[in-house]
Amino acid sequence: MKPWPKKSWRIPPYGSGEFVCQMEDVLRLYQLPYDPDYPQVCLDETSKQLIAEVCQPLPCLPGQPYRYESHYLRAGVCQLFLWYEPLAGRRQVVVRDHKGAVDWAAVLAE
């Protein structure tokens, strides 16, 4: 038997019956009809680097490409939390300064 992959985002090998069983349960949930009393809400998060211009871009003139300075100032990082309810067609992005259990719980509570 091969060892598990080092990266946690990889799907386990085909021999993992436990994984397949749990994934089938999730896929079965996605096939249920919309029920407002039991909404299917998905939540994901990512971080994005914020940057600022060092110099203002030059105005465009006819026949010239957009010209800008390639240097930038790092202006920190923000956390984006995206929740969506696919069957209801609703989604929202929440922006936070930090990534922590308290922030995750606050987004869930909203």
Jmol script that loads the backbone (N, CA, C; Angstrom):
load data "model"
ATOM      1  N   MET A   1       0.845  -1.184   0.000  1.00  0.00           N
ATOM      2  CA  MET A   1       0.000   0.000   0.000  1.00  0.00           C
ATOM      3  C   MET A   1       0.884   1.240   0.000  1.00  0.00           C
ATOM      4  N   LYS A   2       0.518   2.226  -0.827  1.00  0.00           N
ATOM      5  CA  LYS A   2       1.279   3.466  -0.916  1.00  0.00           C
ATOM      6  C   LYS A   2       0.983   4.347   0.295  1.00  0.00           C
ATOM      7  N   PRO A   3       1.963   5.149   0.719  1.00  0.00           N
ATOM      8  CA  PRO A   3       1.690   6.092   1.821  1.00  0.00           C
ATOM      9  C   PRO A   3       0.756   7.192   1.335  1.00  0.00           C
ATOM     10  N   TRP A   4       0.063   7.835   2.286  1.00  0.00           N
ATOM     11  CA  TRP A   4      -0.838   8.939   1.952  1.00  0.00           C
ATOM     12  C   TRP A   4      -0.032  10.077   1.361  1.00  0.00           C
ATOM     13  N   PRO A   5      -0.639  10.869   0.449  1.00  0.00           N
ATOM     14  CA  PRO A   5       0.057  12.031  -0.119  1.00  0.00           C
ATOM     15  C   PRO A   5       0.387  13.039   0.966  1.00  0.00           C
ATOM     16  N   LYS A   6       1.454  13.787   0.754  1.00  0.00           N
ATOM     17  CA  LYS A   6       1.883  14.791   1.728  1.00  0.00           C
ATOM     18  C   LYS A   6       0.907  15.966   1.805  1.00  0.00           C
ATOM     19  N   LYS A   7       0.333  16.373   0.663  1.00  0.00           N
ATOM     20  CA  LYS A   7      -0.563  17.528   0.649  1.00  0.00           C
ATOM     21  C   LYS A   7      -1.961  17.095   1.057  1.00  0.00           C
ATOM     22  N   SER A   8      -2.579  17.864   1.957  1.00  0.00           N
ATOM     23  CA  SER A   8      -3.879  17.478   2.499  1.00  0.00           C
ATOM     24  C   SER A   8      -5.029  17.691   1.514  1.00  0.00           C
ATOM     25  N   TRP A   9      -4.824  18.466   0.436  1.00  0.00           N
ATOM     26  CA  TRP A   9      -5.916  18.738  -0.493  1.00  0.00           C
ATOM     27  C   TRP A   9      -6.118  17.620  -1.495  1.00  0.00           C
ATOM     28  N   ARG A  10      -5.243  16.658  -1.535  1.00  0.00           N
ATOM     29  CA  ARG A  10      -5.385  15.570  -2.497  1.00  0.00           C
ATOM     30  C   ARG A  10      -6.428  14.564  -2.037  1.00  0.00           C
ATOM     31  N   ILE A  11      -7.131  13.986  -2.986  1.00  0.00           N
ATOM     32  CA  ILE A  11      -8.134  12.976  -2.682  1.00  0.00           C
ATOM     33  C   ILE A  11      -7.415  11.687  -2.311  1.00  0.00           C
ATOM     34  N   PRO A  12      -7.866  10.996  -1.262  1.00  0.00           N
ATOM     35  CA  PRO A  12      -7.221   9.740  -0.874  1.00  0.00           C
ATOM     36  C   PRO A  12      -7.285   8.710  -2.004  1.00  0.00           C
ATOM     37  N   PRO A  13      -6.448   7.687  -1.936  1.00  0.00           N
ATOM     38  CA  PRO A  13      -6.429   6.677  -2.993  1.00  0.00           C
ATOM     39  C   PRO A  13      -7.770   5.944  -3.104  1.00  0.00           C
ATOM     40  N   TYR A  14      -7.973   5.263  -4.241  1.00  0.00           N
ATOM     41  CA  TYR A  14      -9.239   4.588  -4.503  1.00  0.00           C
ATOM     42  C   TYR A  14      -9.566   3.525  -3.460  1.00  0.00           C
ATOM     43  N   GLY A  15      -8.591   3.018  -2.759  1.00  0.00           N
ATOM     44  CA  GLY A  15      -8.827   1.977  -1.771  1.00  0.00           C
ATOM     45  C   GLY A  15      -9.485   2.480  -0.497  1.00  0.00           C
ATOM     46  N   SER A  16      -9.740   3.774  -0.396  1.00  0.00           N
ATOM     47  CA  SER A  16     -10.304   4.340   0.824  1.00  0.00           C
ATOM     48  C   SER A  16     -11.832   4.291   0.771  1.00  0.00           C
ATOM     49  N   GLY A  17     -12.410   3.218   1.265  1.00  0.00           N
ATOM     50  CA  GLY A  17     -13.856   3.064   1.277  1.00  0.00           C
ATOM     51  C   GLY A  17     -14.538   4.074   2.176  1.00  0.00           C
ATOM     52  N   GLU A  18     -13.894   4.448   3.260  1.00  0.00           N
ATOM     53  CA  GLU A  18     -14.463   5.427   4.197  1.00  0.00           C
ATOM     54  C   GLU A  18     -14.663   6.777   3.498  1.00  0.00           C
ATOM     55  N   PHE A  19     -13.651   7.193   2.739  1.00  0.00           N
ATOM     56  CA  PHE A  19     -13.753   8.462   2.014  1.00  0.00           C
ATOM     57  C   PHE A  19     -14.899   8.411   1.007  1.00  0.00           C
ATOM     58  N   VAL A  20     -14.981   7.339   0.240  1.00  0.00           N
ATOM     59  CA  VAL A  20     -16.021   7.202  -0.782  1.00  0.00           C
ATOM     60  C   VAL A  20     -17.396   7.224  -0.128  1.00  0.00           C
ATOM     61  N   CYS A  21     -17.556   6.542   0.994  1.00  0.00           N
ATOM     62  CA  CYS A  21     -18.835   6.503   1.701  1.00  0.00           C
ATOM     63  C   CYS A  21     -19.251   7.908   2.151  1.00  0.00           C
ATOM     64  N   GLN A  22     -18.324   8.660   2.722  1.00  0.00           N
ATOM     65  CA  GLN A  22     -18.637  10.011   3.187  1.00  0.00           C
ATOM     66  C   GLN A  22     -18.927  10.943   2.015  1.00  0.00           C
ATOM     67  N   MET A  23     -18.191  10.798   0.917  1.00  0.00           N
ATOM     68  CA  MET A  23     -18.429  11.646  -0.251  1.00  0.00           C
ATOM     69  C   MET A  23     -19.801  11.349  -0.866  1.00  0.00           C
ATOM     70  N   GLU A  24     -20.215  10.095  -0.875  1.00  0.00           N
ATOM     71  CA  GLU A  24     -21.538   9.755  -1.396  1.00  0.00           C
ATOM     72  C   GLU A  24     -22.640  10.381  -0.545  1.00  0.00           C
ATOM     73  N   ASP A  25     -22.434  10.448   0.766  1.00  0.00           N
ATOM     74  CA  ASP A  25     -23.404  11.120   1.638  1.00  0.00           C
ATOM     75  C   ASP A  25     -23.529  12.601   1.291  1.00  0.00           C
ATOM     76  N   VAL A  26     -22.392  13.248   1.044  1.00  0.00           N
ATOM     77  CA  VAL A  26     -22.403  14.674   0.687  1.00  0.00           C
ATOM     78  C   VAL A  26     -23.109  14.874  -0.653  1.00  0.00           C
ATOM     79  N   LEU A  27     -22.789  14.043  -1.625  1.00  0.00           N
ATOM     80  CA  LEU A  27     -23.414  14.176  -2.945  1.00  0.00           C
ATOM     81  C   LEU A  27     -24.914  13.914  -2.891  1.00  0.00           C
ATOM     82  N   ARG A  28     -25.347  13.014  -2.010  1.00  0.00           N
ATOM     83  CA  ARG A  28     -26.775  12.759  -1.829  1.00  0.00           C
ATOM     84  C   ARG A  28     -27.486  14.004  -1.282  1.00  0.00           C
ATOM     85  N   LEU A  29     -26.829  14.712  -0.370  1.00  0.00           N
ATOM     86  CA  LEU A  29     -27.400  15.950   0.173  1.00  0.00           C
ATOM     87  C   LEU A  29     -27.615  16.986  -0.924  1.00  0.00           C
ATOM     88  N   TYR A  30     -26.673  17.079  -1.850  1.00  0.00           N
ATOM     89  CA  TYR A  30     -26.773  18.065  -2.924  1.00  0.00           C
ATOM     90  C   TYR A  30     -27.934  17.757  -3.869  1.00  0.00           C
ATOM     91  N   GLN A  31     -28.434  16.539  -3.887  1.00  0.00           N
ATOM     92  CA  GLN A  31     -29.528  16.161  -4.779  1.00  0.00           C
ATOM     93  C   GLN A  31     -30.907  16.398  -4.159  1.00  0.00           C
ATOM     94  N   LEU A  32     -30.952  16.736  -2.882  1.00  0.00           N
ATOM     95  CA  LEU A  32     -32.242  16.967  -2.226  1.00  0.00           C
ATOM     96  C   LEU A  32     -32.894  18.228  -2.772  1.00  0.00           C
ATOM     97  N   PRO A  33     -34.229  18.282  -2.822  1.00  0.00           N
ATOM     98  CA  PRO A  33     -34.906  19.503  -3.273  1.00  0.00           C
ATOM     99  C   PRO A  33     -34.759  20.609  -2.228  1.00  0.00           C
ATOM    100  N   TYR A  34     -35.011  21.834  -2.649  1.00  0.00           N
ATOM    101  CA  TYR A  34     -34.891  22.985  -1.759  1.00  0.00           C
ATOM    102  C   TYR A  34     -35.924  22.910  -0.645  1.00  0.00           C
ATOM    103  N   ASP A  35     -35.460  23.119   0.583  1.00  0.00           N
ATOM    104  CA  ASP A  35     -36.332  23.155   1.753  1.00  0.00           C
ATOM    105  C   ASP A  35     -35.903  24.343   2.602  1.00  0.00           C
ATOM    106  N   PRO A  36     -36.722  25.401   2.692  1.00  0.00           N
ATOM    107  CA  PRO A  36     -36.317  26.592   3.446  1.00  0.00           C
ATOM    108  C   PRO A  36     -36.092  26.320   4.939  1.00  0.00           C
ATOM    109  N   ASP A  37     -36.686  25.250   5.486  1.00  0.00           N
ATOM    110  CA  ASP A  37     -36.466  24.917   6.897  1.00  0.00           C
ATOM    111  C   ASP A  37     -35.094  24.283   7.131  1.00  0.00           C
ATOM    112  N   TYR A  38     -34.506  23.679   6.100  1.00  0.00           N
ATOM    113  CA  TYR A  38     -33.199  23.033   6.190  1.00  0.00           C
ATOM    114  C   TYR A  38     -32.349  23.464   4.999  1.00  0.00           C
ATOM    115  N   PRO A  39     -31.864  24.720   5.010  1.00  0.00           N
ATOM    116  CA  PRO A  39     -31.104  25.215   3.856  1.00  0.00           C
ATOM    117  C   PRO A  39     -29.732  24.540   3.754  1.00  0.00           C
ATOM    118  N   GLN A  40     -29.268  24.392   2.524  1.00  0.00           N
ATOM    119  CA  GLN A  40     -27.913  23.898   2.273  1.00  0.00           C
ATOM    120  C   GLN A  40     -27.029  25.128   2.108  1.00  0.00           C
ATOM    121  N   VAL A  41     -26.186  25.380   3.084  1.00  0.00           N
ATOM    122  CA  VAL A  41     -25.322  26.552   3.058  1.00  0.00           C
ATOM    123  C   VAL A  41     -23.875  26.082   2.985  1.00  0.00           C
ATOM    124  N   CYS A  42     -23.133  26.621   2.026  1.00  0.00           N
ATOM    125  CA  CYS A  42     -21.719  26.293   1.850  1.00  0.00           C
ATOM    126  C   CYS A  42     -20.893  27.501   2.294  1.00  0.00           C
ATOM    127  N   LEU A  43     -19.732  27.256   2.869  1.00  0.00           N
ATOM    128  CA  LEU A  43     -18.879  28.342   3.354  1.00  0.00           C
ATOM    129  C   LEU A  43     -17.435  28.023   3.001  1.00  0.00           C
ATOM    130  N   ASP A  44     -16.739  29.019   2.467  1.00  0.00           N
ATOM    131  CA  ASP A  44     -15.321  28.865   2.146  1.00  0.00           C
ATOM    132  C   ASP A  44     -14.630  30.183   2.461  1.00  0.00           C
ATOM    133  N   GLU A  45     -13.310  30.137   2.596  1.00  0.00           N
ATOM    134  CA  GLU A  45     -12.562  31.347   2.896  1.00  0.00           C
ATOM    135  C   GLU A  45     -11.237  31.329   2.160  1.00  0.00           C
ATOM    136  N   THR A  46     -10.715  32.528   1.934  1.00  0.00           N
ATOM    137  CA  THR A  46      -9.409  32.685   1.312  1.00  0.00           C
ATOM    138  C   THR A  46      -8.812  33.992   1.787  1.00  0.00           C
ATOM    139  N   SER A  47      -7.512  34.155   1.604  1.00  0.00           N
ATOM    140  CA  SER A  47      -6.865  35.419   1.943  1.00  0.00           C
ATOM    141  C   SER A  47      -6.360  36.067   0.661  1.00  0.00           C
ATOM    142  N   LYS A  48      -6.363  37.378   0.642  1.00  0.00           N
ATOM    143  CA  LYS A  48      -5.895  38.128  -0.516  1.00  0.00           C
ATOM    144  C   LYS A  48      -4.947  39.220  -0.061  1.00  0.00           C
ATOM    145  N   GLN A  49      -3.856  39.363  -0.801  1.00  0.00           N
ATOM    146  CA  GLN A  49      -2.899  40.425  -0.525  1.00  0.00           C
ATOM    147  C   GLN A  49      -3.430  41.734  -1.082  1.00  0.00           C
ATOM    148  N   LEU A  50      -3.329  42.789  -0.304  1.00  0.00           N
ATOM    149  CA  LEU A  50      -3.760  44.109  -0.739  1.00  0.00           C
ATOM    150  C   LEU A  50      -2.527  44.889  -1.197  1.00  0.00           C
ATOM    151  N   ILE A  51      -2.616  45.516  -2.358  1.00  0.00           N
ATOM    152  CA  ILE A  51      -1.484  46.277  -2.883  1.00  0.00           C
ATOM    153  C   ILE A  51      -1.937  47.683  -3.249  1.00  0.00           C
ATOM    154  N   ALA A  52      -0.984  48.609  -3.273  1.00  0.00           N
ATOM    155  CA  ALA A  52      -1.250  49.997  -3.642  1.00  0.00           C
ATOM    156  C   ALA A  52      -0.243  50.416  -4.707  1.00  0.00           C
ATOM    157  N   GLU A  53      -0.636  51.347  -5.547  1.00  0.00           N
ATOM    158  CA  GLU A  53       0.239  51.866  -6.599  1.00  0.00           C
ATOM    159  C   GLU A  53       1.330  52.744  -5.984  1.00  0.00           C
ATOM    160  N   VAL A  54       2.551  52.682  -6.528  1.00  0.00           N
ATOM    161  CA  VAL A  54       3.634  53.577  -6.125  1.00  0.00           C
ATOM    162  C   VAL A  54       3.509  54.886  -6.890  1.00  0.00           C
ATOM    163  N   CYS A  55       3.221  54.784  -8.191  1.00  0.00           N
ATOM    164  CA  CYS A  55       3.031  55.950  -9.058  1.00  0.00           C
ATOM    165  C   CYS A  55       1.693  55.809  -9.765  1.00  0.00           C
ATOM    166  N   GLN A  56       1.075  56.920 -10.080  1.00  0.00           N
ATOM    167  CA  GLN A  56      -0.179  56.879 -10.820  1.00  0.00           C
ATOM    168  C   GLN A  56       0.087  56.393 -12.246  1.00  0.00           C
ATOM    169  N   PRO A  57      -0.774  55.536 -12.783  1.00  0.00           N
ATOM    170  CA  PRO A  57      -0.607  55.098 -14.173  1.00  0.00           C
ATOM    171  C   PRO A  57      -0.709  56.291 -15.125  1.00  0.00           C
ATOM    172  N   LEU A  58       0.012  56.194 -16.247  1.00  0.00           N
ATOM    173  CA  LEU A  58      -0.051  57.248 -17.255  1.00  0.00           C
ATOM    174  C   LEU A  58      -1.361  57.141 -18.020  1.00  0.00           C
ATOM    175  N   PRO A  59      -1.950  58.255 -18.405  1.00  0.00           N
ATOM    176  CA  PRO A  59      -3.202  58.177 -19.153  1.00  0.00           C
ATOM    177  C   PRO A  59      -2.986  57.506 -20.511  1.00  0.00           C
ATOM    178  N   CYS A  60      -3.998  56.793 -20.941  1.00  0.00           N
ATOM    179  CA  CYS A  60      -3.925  56.113 -22.235  1.00  0.00           C
ATOM    180  C   CYS A  60      -4.099  57.127 -23.362  1.00  0.00           C
ATOM    181  N   LEU A  61      -3.332  56.941 -24.422  1.00  0.00           N
ATOM    182  CA  LEU A  61      -3.476  57.727 -25.636  1.00  0.00           C
ATOM    183  C   LEU A  61      -3.818  56.779 -26.773  1.00  0.00           C
ATOM    184  N   PRO A  62      -4.453  57.254 -27.815  1.00  0.00           N
ATOM    185  CA  PRO A  62      -4.805  56.367 -28.927  1.00  0.00           C
ATOM    186  C   PRO A  62      -3.568  55.662 -29.487  1.00  0.00           C
ATOM    187  N   GLY A  63      -3.680  54.341 -29.639  1.00  0.00           N
ATOM    188  CA  GLY A  63      -2.593  53.546 -30.210  1.00  0.00           C
ATOM    189  C   GLY A  63      -1.515  53.145 -29.213  1.00  0.00           C
ATOM    190  N   GLN A  64      -1.631  53.544 -27.953  1.00  0.00           N
ATOM    191  CA  GLN A  64      -0.637  53.177 -26.945  1.00  0.00           C
ATOM    192  C   GLN A  64      -1.242  52.206 -25.937  1.00  0.00           C
ATOM    193  N   PRO A  65      -0.440  51.271 -25.451  1.00  0.00           N
ATOM    194  CA  PRO A  65      -0.949  50.365 -24.420  1.00  0.00           C
ATOM    195  C   PRO A  65      -1.038  51.076 -23.066  1.00  0.00           C
ATOM    196  N   TYR A  66      -1.770  50.492 -22.161  1.00  0.00           N
ATOM    197  CA  TYR A  66      -1.886  50.987 -20.787  1.00  0.00           C
ATOM    198  C   TYR A  66      -0.496  50.950 -20.160  1.00  0.00           C
ATOM    199  N   ARG A  67      -0.051  52.061 -19.571  1.00  0.00           N
ATOM    200  CA  ARG A  67       1.294  52.128 -18.996  1.00  0.00           C
ATOM    201  C   ARG A  67       1.211  52.382 -17.499  1.00  0.00           C
ATOM    202  N   TYR A  68       1.919  51.528 -16.749  1.00  0.00           N
ATOM    203  CA  TYR A  68       1.909  51.667 -15.293  1.00  0.00           C
ATOM    204  C   TYR A  68       3.242  51.161 -14.739  1.00  0.00           C
ATOM    205  N   GLU A  69       3.549  51.590 -13.535  1.00  0.00           N
ATOM    206  CA  GLU A  69       4.771  51.173 -12.840  1.00  0.00           C
ATOM    207  C   GLU A  69       4.545  49.780 -12.274  1.00  0.00           C
ATOM    208  N   SER A  70       5.506  48.871 -12.451  1.00  0.00           N
ATOM    209  CA  SER A  70       5.321  47.501 -11.968  1.00  0.00           C
ATOM    210  C   SER A  70       5.598  47.355 -10.470  1.00  0.00           C
ATOM    211  N   HIS A  71       6.170  48.361  -9.856  1.00  0.00           N
ATOM    212  CA  HIS A  71       6.410  48.307  -8.411  1.00  0.00           C
ATOM    213  C   HIS A  71       5.121  48.645  -7.673  1.00  0.00           C
ATOM    214  N   TYR A  72       4.976  48.072  -6.488  1.00  0.00           N
ATOM    215  CA  TYR A  72       3.779  48.329  -5.703  1.00  0.00           C
ATOM    216  C   TYR A  72       4.130  48.317  -4.225  1.00  0.00           C
ATOM    217  N   LEU A  73       3.230  48.852  -3.430  1.00  0.00           N
ATOM    218  CA  LEU A  73       3.371  48.827  -1.977  1.00  0.00           C
ATOM    219  C   LEU A  73       2.454  47.750  -1.421  1.00  0.00           C
ATOM    220  N   ARG A  74       2.981  46.948  -0.528  1.00  0.00           N
ATOM    221  CA  ARG A  74       2.159  45.935   0.114  1.00  0.00           C
ATOM    222  C   ARG A  74       1.324  46.617   1.185  1.00  0.00           C
ATOM    223  N   ALA A  75       0.017  46.426   1.113  1.00  0.00           N
ATOM    224  CA  ALA A  75      -0.890  47.119   2.025  1.00  0.00           C
ATOM    225  C   ALA A  75      -1.607  46.158   2.971  1.00  0.00           C
ATOM    226  N   GLY A  76      -1.016  45.003   3.228  1.00  0.00           N
ATOM    227  CA  GLY A  76      -1.601  44.066   4.178  1.00  0.00           C
ATOM    228  C   GLY A  76      -2.336  42.923   3.494  1.00  0.00           C
ATOM    229  N   VAL A  77      -3.096  42.213   4.300  1.00  0.00           N
ATOM    230  CA  VAL A  77      -3.840  41.043   3.842  1.00  0.00           C
ATOM    231  C   VAL A  77      -5.247  41.127   4.423  1.00  0.00           C
ATOM    232  N   CYS A  78      -6.214  40.667   3.675  1.00  0.00           N
ATOM    233  CA  CYS A  78      -7.569  40.581   4.200  1.00  0.00           C
ATOM    234  C   CYS A  78      -8.098  39.159   3.986  1.00  0.00           C
ATOM    235  N   GLN A  79      -9.069  38.799   4.766  1.00  0.00           N
ATOM    236  CA  GLN A  79      -9.705  37.479   4.685  1.00  0.00           C
ATOM    237  C   GLN A  79     -11.067  37.631   4.028  1.00  0.00           C
ATOM    238  N   LEU A  80     -11.348  36.794   3.052  1.00  0.00           N
ATOM    239  CA  LEU A  80     -12.646  36.782   2.389  1.00  0.00           C
ATOM    240  C   LEU A  80     -13.368  35.500   2.762  1.00  0.00           C
ATOM    241  N   PHE A  81     -14.559  35.632   3.296  1.00  0.00           N
ATOM    242  CA  PHE A  81     -15.409  34.489   3.607  1.00  0.00           C
ATOM    243  C   PHE A  81     -16.587  34.528   2.637  1.00  0.00           C
ATOM    244  N   LEU A  82     -16.787  33.473   1.882  1.00  0.00           N
ATOM    245  CA  LEU A  82     -17.891  33.393   0.937  1.00  0.00           C
ATOM    246  C   LEU A  82     -18.844  32.324   1.422  1.00  0.00           C
ATOM    247  N   TRP A  83     -20.102  32.717   1.662  1.00  0.00           N
ATOM    248  CA  TRP A  83     -21.119  31.709   1.954  1.00  0.00           C
ATOM    249  C   TRP A  83     -22.155  31.794   0.850  1.00  0.00           C
ATOM    250  N   TYR A  84     -22.676  30.657   0.492  1.00  0.00           N
ATOM    251  CA  TYR A  84     -23.711  30.648  -0.526  1.00  0.00           C
ATOM    252  C   TYR A  84     -24.687  29.514  -0.288  1.00  0.00           C
ATOM    253  N   GLU A  85     -25.903  29.769  -0.727  1.00  0.00           N
ATOM    254  CA  GLU A  85     -26.991  28.800  -0.648  1.00  0.00           C
ATOM    255  C   GLU A  85     -27.395  28.515  -2.094  1.00  0.00           C
ATOM    256  N   PRO A  86     -26.797  27.494  -2.712  1.00  0.00           N
ATOM    257  CA  PRO A  86     -26.962  27.295  -4.150  1.00  0.00           C
ATOM    258  C   PRO A  86     -28.404  27.077  -4.598  1.00  0.00           C
ATOM    259  N   LEU A  87     -29.206  26.373  -3.826  1.00  0.00           N
ATOM    260  CA  LEU A  87     -30.575  26.091  -4.254  1.00  0.00           C
ATOM    261  C   LEU A  87     -31.484  27.315  -4.148  1.00  0.00           C
ATOM    262  N   ALA A  88     -31.133  28.265  -3.298  1.00  0.00           N
ATOM    263  CA  ALA A  88     -31.923  29.488  -3.156  1.00  0.00           C
ATOM    264  C   ALA A  88     -31.357  30.618  -4.008  1.00  0.00           C
ATOM    265  N   GLY A  89     -30.165  30.413  -4.573  1.00  0.00           N
ATOM    266  CA  GLY A  89     -29.553  31.448  -5.401  1.00  0.00           C
ATOM    267  C   GLY A  89     -29.042  32.631  -4.608  1.00  0.00           C
ATOM    268  N   ARG A  90     -28.637  32.411  -3.361  1.00  0.00           N
ATOM    269  CA  ARG A  90     -28.131  33.484  -2.501  1.00  0.00           C
ATOM    270  C   ARG A  90     -26.645  33.288  -2.254  1.00  0.00           C
ATOM    271  N   ARG A  91     -25.922  34.405  -2.171  1.00  0.00           N
ATOM    272  CA  ARG A  91     -24.501  34.349  -1.820  1.00  0.00           C
ATOM    273  C   ARG A  91     -24.091  35.685  -1.213  1.00  0.00           C
ATOM    274  N   GLN A  92     -23.025  35.638  -0.431  1.00  0.00           N
ATOM    275  CA  GLN A  92     -22.523  36.855   0.203  1.00  0.00           C
ATOM    276  C   GLN A  92     -21.047  36.680   0.501  1.00  0.00           C
ATOM    277  N   VAL A  93     -20.300  37.762   0.355  1.00  0.00           N
ATOM    278  CA  VAL A  93     -18.883  37.775   0.705  1.00  0.00           C
ATOM    279  C   VAL A  93     -18.722  38.669   1.918  1.00  0.00           C
ATOM    280  N   VAL A  94     -18.033  38.173   2.934  1.00  0.00           N
ATOM    281  CA  VAL A  94     -17.755  38.935   4.147  1.00  0.00           C
ATOM    282  C   VAL A  94     -16.244  39.137   4.207  1.00  0.00           C
ATOM    283  N   VAL A  95     -15.804  40.377   4.406  1.00  0.00           N
ATOM    284  CA  VAL A  95     -14.379  40.709   4.454  1.00  0.00           C
ATOM    285  C   VAL A  95     -13.997  40.978   5.903  1.00  0.00           C
ATOM    286  N   ARG A  96     -12.933  40.332   6.340  1.00  0.00           N
ATOM    287  CA  ARG A  96     -12.435  40.503   7.716  1.00  0.00           C
ATOM    288  C   ARG A  96     -10.945  40.835   7.679  1.00  0.00           C
ATOM    289  N   ASP A  97     -10.464  41.471   8.739  1.00  0.00           N
ATOM    290  CA  ASP A  97      -9.038  41.796   8.839  1.00  0.00           C
ATOM    291  C   ASP A  97      -8.212  40.605   9.289  1.00  0.00           C
ATOM    292  N   HIS A  98      -8.821  39.683  10.003  1.00  0.00           N
ATOM    293  CA  HIS A  98      -8.085  38.565  10.601  1.00  0.00           C
ATOM    294  C   HIS A  98      -8.668  37.233  10.148  1.00  0.00           C
ATOM    295  N   LYS A  99      -7.865  36.212  10.336  1.00  0.00           N
ATOM    296  CA  LYS A  99      -8.328  34.849  10.101  1.00  0.00           C
ATOM    297  C   LYS A  99      -8.155  34.096  11.415  1.00  0.00           C
ATOM    298  N   GLY A 100      -9.251  33.844  12.057  1.00  0.00           N
ATOM    299  CA  GLY A 100      -9.194  33.138  13.322  1.00  0.00           C
ATOM    300  C   GLY A 100     -10.508  32.446  13.607  1.00  0.00           C
ATOM    301  N   ALA A 101     -10.523  31.660  14.657  1.00  0.00           N
ATOM    302  CA  ALA A 101     -11.733  30.931  15.028  1.00  0.00           C
ATOM    303  C   ALA A 101     -12.877  31.891  15.346  1.00  0.00           C
ATOM    304  N   VAL A 102     -12.557  33.034  15.944  1.00  0.00           N
ATOM    305  CA  VAL A 102     -13.592  34.005  16.291  1.00  0.00           C
ATOM    306  C   VAL A 102     -14.219  34.579  15.015  1.00  0.00           C
ATOM    307  N   ASP A 103     -13.390  34.876  14.010  1.00  0.00           N
ATOM    308  CA  ASP A 103     -13.901  35.410  12.750  1.00  0.00           C
ATOM    309  C   ASP A 103     -14.758  34.374  12.029  1.00  0.00           C
ATOM    310  N   TRP A 104     -14.290  33.139  12.000  1.00  0.00           N
ATOM    311  CA  TRP A 104     -15.044  32.049  11.369  1.00  0.00           C
ATOM    312  C   TRP A 104     -16.407  31.891  12.064  1.00  0.00           C
ATOM    313  N   ALA A 105     -16.401  31.915  13.391  1.00  0.00           N
ATOM    314  CA  ALA A 105     -17.649  31.756  14.144  1.00  0.00           C
ATOM    315  C   ALA A 105     -18.590  32.939  13.910  1.00  0.00           C
ATOM    316  N   ALA A 106     -18.046  34.152  13.803  1.00  0.00           N
ATOM    317  CA  ALA A 106     -18.886  35.332  13.557  1.00  0.00           C
ATOM    318  C   ALA A 106     -19.569  35.237  12.193  1.00  0.00           C
ATOM    319  N   VAL A 107     -18.853  34.757  11.184  1.00  0.00           N
ATOM    320  CA  VAL A 107     -19.441  34.611   9.848  1.00  0.00           C
ATOM    321  C   VAL A 107     -20.520  33.542   9.899  1.00  0.00           C
ATOM    322  N   LEU A 108     -20.273  32.449  10.588  1.00  0.00           N
ATOM    323  CA  LEU A 108     -21.280  31.400  10.726  1.00  0.00           C
ATOM    324  C   LEU A 108     -22.534  31.914  11.446  1.00  0.00           C
ATOM    325  N   ALA A 109     -22.339  32.735  12.467  1.00  0.00           N
ATOM    326  CA  ALA A 109     -23.467  33.258  13.211  1.00  0.00           C
ATOM    327  C   ALA A 109     -24.323  34.198  12.355  1.00  0.00           C
ATOM    328  N   GLU A 110     -23.686  34.930  11.449  1.00  0.00           N
ATOM    329  CA  GLU A 110     -24.449  35.820  10.562  1.00  0.00           C
ATOM    330  C   GLU A 110     -25.333  35.003   9.651  1.00  0.00           C
TER     331      GLU A 110
END
end "model"
wireframe off; spacefill off
backbone 0.3
color backbone group
